[in-house]
């Protein structure tokens, strides 16, 4: 099982030194240490065994620990499941993506309404294989996650939102992405042709 992609608002991926030694806010944007580099993606053997619908690569740029961990641990698993999904499972994933995109669009609009403190965030890059059109939509969703991350962190450091609002925004973003991961786990025969997940009998 791939390792957890819990949201991380602490640690190397989010540490921004926002105050100077006298306890007052710094006048200049702080250096962002960023997430540690990815050495390798997990489940590479799974991807090599599938026959992709499309076979193109893209470079995914990220600044948060959540996206870094998702790309490292869950990307290959999720996209390989998408590549072999039947019609019912694809419909279910499409509906989940629509919900996630609507929530992300609305929350990004909310985050842009606040004045934000300029930040110096460190971004890393990783080339990933896009084997299905749904994987392309997942790239967009991960990019939106990090746009939201930068927006709410800047608004928080400018004291325009509080810690509870920041946690709620990032927690919601990660829940929508993890919901897509969870929907990829059941086998194809667990989905009806209209996209409903069939409860397995014990």
Buried (B, 14 or more C-beta within 10 A) or exposed (E): EBEEBEBBBEEBBBEBEBEEEEEEEBEEBBEBBBBEEBEEBBBEEBBEEBEBBEEEEEEBEBBBBBBBBBBBBBBBBBBBBBBBBEEBBBBBBEEBBEEBBEBBEEBBEBBEEBEBBEBEBEEBEBEBBBBBEBBBBBBEBBBBBBBBBBBBBBBBBBEBBEEEBBBBBBEBBBEBBBEBBEBBEBEEEBBBEEBEEEEEEE
